[in-house]
Amino acid sequence: MTEPQPSRTRPRASRLLLALALAVALPAAHAGPAGPAWSAVPATAGAPTARHENGFVAVDGRLYLLGGRGERPLDIFDPATGRWQQGAAPPLEIHHVQALAHDGKLYVLGALTGDFPEEQPLAHVLVYDPASDRWSQGAEVPAHRRRGSAGVASHGGLIYLVGGNTRGHMSGYVPWLDAFDPASGQWTELADAPHARDHFHAVVIDGLLYAAGGRRTSHDTGDTLSLTIPEVDVYDLASGRWSTLAAPLPTPRAGPGTVAFEGRLVLMGGESARQVPAHDEVEAYDPASGRWSTLAPLPRGRHGTQATVLGEAVHVAAGSGDRGGGPELDDHLELAR
C-alpha cells in the first residue's frame, strides 16, 4: 500500500510568504537597470580620435574632445550636422583633465602634462575660444596649489578646483579646495575636503559640490590602483562646510566620468585593481532620497574620459577599454530616454 504523501502546498506557500516579507522588510540597496538607455551617436562625417585621460565637454551646443596621453587634436562634434571636425590643437600636451564650459569658452585647469609616473601639473589656466578657434594662456595657478587629475566645477561665476595630485601618479594626493574667479584671475583657498583623492570628476547640484569616486594614487609605494575611495564628500557652497554622504559609492573605482543629470549625481565607468577590463557600471545618487540606483551599463567599459550633458542626454567618447593605458577607444555614445 502506498504511503500518503505530505502536502507540498503549505511549505511552498510559506516560502513564498517569507520571501515577500523579506522583500518588504529589506528593500534592495540598488535599483535594477531602468530609465535611459545607451546608443551609438551616428556621424555624417569624421570621427573622434582614439585617446584616453582626455576631456570631453559641451560648449554652446557643440561637443569638444580634447587632450589625452600624447599630443592629441581638438575634435569638435556638431549635433546639428552630425559632423566631426578638428579645431586648433592645445598648445601643449594635456591629460587627466576635467574640461569646463564657462561663459561660452572652454577652460582647462587641474590637468597634468608629461610622462608617467611623475607628470607635472599645469602652471596656468588654459582657455579655448570657439568663436576664434584660439587658445590663450589664462591666470597662473599659485605654485603651492598646483595639481592635476583634479575635480573641476563651476557655480555662481566661480570655478572650483578640488582634490588632485601634485606629483602625477606618485603619492602627492591632496584634499585641497580652491575657488578661481575667471573675471579677475584671483584664487581663494577654501576648506580641505574630508578625503584626499585624485582621478575623479566633480559636479555641482543645487548649490552642493560633490567629490565622488577616485583614489589616492601612490605608484611610489606600489599602490597605483588599489586605494579607491568609496566615500562621497559634499561641500555646501553657501555655508562653506563639508560633509560626507551616509551612502557610499556602491562600486568604488577611479577615473569614472561624472555628470549631474536629471537632478542626480551619475558616475559611469572607471578602473580599479579588482578587474582588468574597465568598469561598465553606471550608478546614480539621488540627493532627494539619499539612495543609489543602477542605470544601464556602458556598452563598452572605459575609464580616463569625461562625460558631459548636452540637451537631455549624457554623452561620452573615447577612453581606455582596460585599466591602465589601453586599448584606446574612438566611439561616441549617448544615454537618453
C-alpha positions, 0 to 999 in steps of 0.5 A: 500500500502506498504511503500518503504523501505530505502536502507540498502546498503549505511549505511552498506557500510559506516560502513564498510568504517569507520571501515577500516579507523579506522583500518588504522588510529589506528593500534592495540597496540598488535599483535594477537597470531602468530609465535611459538607455545607451546608443551609438551617436551616428556621424555624417562625417569624421570621427573622434580620435582614439585617446584616453585621460582626455576631456570631453565637454559641451560648449554652446551646443557643440561637443569638444574632445580634447587632450589625452596621453600624447599630443592629441587634436581638438575634435569638435562634434556638431549635433546639428550636422552630425559632423566631426571636425578638428579645431586648433590643437592645445598648445601643449600636451594635456591629460587627466583633465576635467574640461569646463564650459564657462561663459561660452569658452572652454577652460582647462585647469587641474590637468597634468602634462608629461610622462608617467609616473611623475607628470607635472601639473599645469602652471596656468589656466588654459582657455579655448575660444570657439568663436576664434578657434584660439587658445590663450594662456589664462591666470597662473595657478599659485605654485603651492596649489598646483595639481592635476587629475583634479575635480573641476566645477563651476557655480555662481561665476566661480570655478572650483578646483578640488582634490588632485595630485601634485606629483602625477601618479606618485603619492602627492594626493591632496584634499585641497579646495580652491575657488578661481574667479575667471573675471579677475584671475584671483584664487581663494583657498577654501576648506580641505575636503574630508578625503584626499583623492585624485582621478575623479570628476566633480559636479555641482547640484543645487548649490552642493559640490560633490567629490565622488569616486577616485583614489589616492594614487601612490605608484611610489609605494606600489599602490597605483590602483588599489586605494579607491575611495568609496566615500562621497564628500559634499561641500555646501557652497553657501555655508562653506562646510563639508560633509560626507554622504551616509551612502557610499559609492556602491562600486568604488573605482577611479577615473569614472566620468561624472555628470549631474543629470536629471537632478542626480549625481551619475558616475559611469565607468572607471578602473580599479585593481579588482578587474582588468577590463574597465568598469561598465557600471553606471550608478546614480545618487539621488540627493532627494532620497539619499539612495543609489540606483543602477542605470544601464551599463556602458556598452563598452567599459572605459575609464580616463574620459569625461562625460558631459550633458548636452540637451537631455542626454549624457554623452561620452567618447573615447577612453581606455577599454582596460585599466591602465593605458589601453586599448584606446577607444574612438566611439561616441555614445549617448544615454537618453530616454 
